[in-house]
Amino acid sequence: MNDQPDIVWSMKNTISALGARFLSKFDGSVDQMRSKDMDIFDHIEKIVELAQKHGLEKCLARGKVHCSYITEKLGISPLQAVLFSLFMEHSSSNNILLSEIAETIHASQMKVIKYMTECEELEKKKLVRCSRGDYTSYRIPREVRESLRKTNCFTPEELGNLSIEKFFIHLSKLFSERGNDELTYEALSEELLDLLNMNMHLGFCKKIMSFNLDDDNLILLLCFCHLAGNNSDDNIGFYDIEFLYEDKGHGLSHRTALTKGNHIFIEKNLVEHNQDDGFRNNESWKLTDHAKKELLFELDLAVNQKFLKNMILHDTIKTKRLYYNGREKKEISTLTNLLIEPNFREIQKRLDDKGMRNGFACLFSGSPGTGKTETVYQIARETGRNIMMVDLSRIKSMWVGESERRTKEVFTTYQKALEKSEIAPILLFNEADGIIGARKEFNPNSRAVDQMENTVQNILLQEMENLKGIMIATTNLTKNMDSAFERRFLYRINFDRPSTESRQGIWTSMMPSLGEEEAAGLSQKYDLSGGQIENIARKAEVDALLQGQALDMETLHQICAEELNSSFYQKPKAMGFGT
């Protein structure tokens, strides 16, 4: 009898051990089942949790499911998957130190340093960037984060054997990253030198390296070339180049030499001072004609200027939350996913293989203020595409033949933009009512302007037929649209006025000071578009500044009533050149 408790205790321990083993296996199965619904960020989060709790080595054993997922997606080893996840945990910083990684997993810095070789492999894969200045630091490039967020994987961009146009696009990207403090000066130097060495087939790279400049002056000259080649900038001041330098004294030494005229660039006849009314401006510089001839001879600067004049860069577009009704939200989400670069390329390839036209022409229609134009902007920002905005007022001309020439020029310039860009930009015809209306019937009394309108529309239809990239047109009216245009728009999204629920969300977003009941009351009483609500919010902000106090609800209701009765929203314009 006295032995029974020991036997019971032994049985309990055995059952407990078996249960633990069962639960361990069951948990593993649950992990595997859950992993089917997890994206790469979920797996990274799990790896970080395991590494923080158990350390790096045990994380490899306990997190096999998560490491395997990242290994497969990024083509790296399990150990590199853990290190990459730890770098991602600190990706808000552009100077990640190994001491921070060591602190995250409660390990000594020396323990983490032994994995430097693995970090170098991640660097070769372009998943991290390393800066080796006074101290070694790392960062996760923006394109890696964006690619993981949009496509759940990352394929590094090929930077060797580039065309001169693509070389200058990447040059612009690197200087933009430095300007946004995403690259240290040392990292910028390394990236630029690598870019030059990988593209020595270009005359530009051969020539600029033949000057035998030190790295510091080489970076500055590349910046001058970027400003001239990408921005057509012939009026460069210190404010245009000071973003390069973390140390103010570093930049000021260049400024002093350029101002005094004893800088090596001036001595080599690469840079000169600008003239103001015949007098030398010591604070304004440009590449000399000699330098442009020697360095930029491969670039068509005239085409570059036209190409960039009306270009809206995707990374300059601010994030803006938009509120849609259910149908529109679904259609816009579908279109955005189609225009994410890997998806877009795959679709174009499939269309090509089947002998179909691979251009994407889209029409956004709806009453004013429903968010058509802003949606184009947000799609561009989300998909990393620049926008080439068409100035429709410039197309229309009183001179016979001029409108036709300008219409053709739009598509010629866009074709050049396609050739120059790694990712196809969006050709935007905003408020295109006047050029997609029904064509006129000819008779002996037809006006010359009617014939010109038809000719322009015929050119537009033909160019849409041959479109290789992405075109989006916005219009307030579609009832009068020519049927030939309807057939050429692959995607058509109609923007309805926002529902009461959507209006409440817009009110809350535009005027956070409103209470929930106040926002609900305004949205129910006034059938306003998002654009109208934004106008009201701006008026309220201005009035509050002028009066020195917040706007009262009575005045706000008055402004709403005035906006609702605005003639602009009551009487939409008809289509046609003569409007």
Summary of the structure (lengths in Angstrom):
residues: 579
radius of gyration: 30.1
end to end distance: 105.8
largest distance: 121.4
contacts: 1683
relative contact order: 0.06
helix: 60%
strand: 9%
